[in-house]
Amino acid sequence: MAYDLDTFGDTYLARHPSERETIARSLEQLGRVSDHFARSSFPAHITASVIIPQGLGLLTIWHPLLKAWIQPGGHVDPGETPLEAALREAREETGFVCELMQDDAVPYDIDCLFVPPNPKKGEPEHWHIDFRYLMRPVAPAGEPELPTACIPLEHLGAMSPSLARLADKMMAAV
């Protein structure tokens, strides 16, 4: 399924003009595939994740493959929008039902993340164009699939360049 990337691109860049390079790189990679969401689309596909602020921290999950604390998220399932995938991933990975904290479905953040090859899954190196949505928990949904922790925004920068940029954006909004 192709996704009309123009539906959010202009609005996103109007909000975050300094991110033009990341958006251009993302659109270039996505322009090379017919199904922007298929996990089997290479060299890139869209993923969705959740930014859940906790005071001056960020709720994270322990990613067992990456062996790192990252924001909850994952692949978009067939028939889902990125926003629906983000809501599902929040529920599954954190144990919370969440709701969007913004007025529209334009992502709060978009990042272009390099993924190294995974021979076990038969996946070549590729890019995840991660649509990140700002959300708040509104109800418990059961036990989380993965361990969770609140990481102070000031410590995110030491964890990865992607989280450093996200932390800067979040701190500027406080």
N, C-alpha and C positions, 0 to 999 in steps of 0.2 A: 504494500500500500504506500503510495507516495503521499507526502505531507506537504501542504502548502506553507512553506517556510516564511513566505511574505506575510502571513497572517499575524505574526508577532515580531518579525525582524525590525521593521521600521520603528515600532513602539519601543522595543527593547533598546535599540541604538539611541533613540531620543532620550531615554532615561540614563543610559550609560555610554555616552559617546566615546569615552576613553577605551572601550572594549572593541572598537571597530576591527582591530587586527585579529582578535580571537574569533569574532563572528565571521570574518572573511575566510579564515582558515577552516572553520567549521562548515560553512556553506560550500567551500571548494571540495572538501572531502565528501559531504553528503551529495553533491552534484554528480558523483561518480557511481552512485547506486540507485536502483529503481525502488527498492523498499527501504525507507529510512528507519524502520523499526525492527526488521528481521535480524535476529541475532546472527544469522548466517550471511548478512550483507557486509562485504568487505570492499573497501578499506575502512568503512565507518558505518555506524548506526547510532540512533538516538537512544539514550538511557534517561532515567528519571530518578531524582533523589530529593530528599527532604531536608530542609534547614529548619531545625527546631531549637530556637533560642531558649536558654534557661538562665534568666538573669543576664549576667555578663559572660555566659558560657554557651556551648553548643552541645546538644545531645548527640552522642556518637555511638556507633556500634563497632564491635570488634570483628573485623573481616578475617575469617580464618585462612583464606588463601593468600591475601596480601600481608597478613600478620601485622595489621595496623588498625588504628582507630580512625574511622571515616564517617561521613554522614550516611544515614540509611538510604538505600536506593538499589536500583537494579534495572534489569531489562524490561522493556515494554512488551507485555503479552499481546498476542493477536487480538485485534478488536479494541484495544485500550488506547486512550489518548495518553500523552505523557503525564498529564495531571492525574488521571485515574491510576496510572501506574505508581506515581509518587504516593498517593493516598493508600494504595494497597501495600506498598513496601513499608510505609510508616507503621501500618497496623501489624503486619507480619513481623517485622524486625525489631520494633520497639515495644509492642504490646499496647499501643495507644491508637485510638481513633483520633484523627487530626482533622483540622479544617484550615483552609487557606486564610492567610493573614493579609492578603492583598486584594485589590478590587477586581482584578481580572486574571485570566489564565496565562498571561505572559510571564515566563519564568523570572524569578527574582535574580537569578544568576545563570549564566551559560558558560560551560567550560569545555574545552577540547582536550581530552585526556588520552595520552598514548598508552596502549595496552600491549605488552610484549607477547610474543607467540606462546601458545599453550599446546604443546605437542599431545598431551593427554586428551585434549578435546578436539584435536585436529584444527586448531584455530591459528591462522597466521597473525603476525602483528597487525594491529588495527587501531582505530580511534573510537572512543566513546564521546559522543557529543552529548554532554550531560546537562539536561534541563533541571534546574534546581528551584524548588518552590519553598517559599517561606510559609511555615505552618505552625499551629499551636495545638497541643493535645487538648481534647475536650472530654474524653471518656476512656476508661480502661477497656482493653479489648482482649485481655488474657495475658498469658506469659509471652515475653518476647522470644523470638527464635534465637537471638544472639545476645551476648553480653552487651550491656549499655553502660555508658559513663558520660558525665558532663565534663567537658574539657573547657577550661577558661579560654576566652577568645585570645588573650595575650599569649597563650602557649600554642595556638594552632599554627602560627608561622613557622615554628621549629619542626612541625610534622610533615609539611609538604608545601611546595610553591602554590599549589591549587588552594589549599586551606589557608595559606597566608593571605592570598588575594581576597578570599572570601571573608576572612576575619577583618581585613582592612575595610571592606565594603560594609560589614555589619557594624563595626565600631564608628564609622563615619555617620551612620544612620542613628546612632544613640544620642 
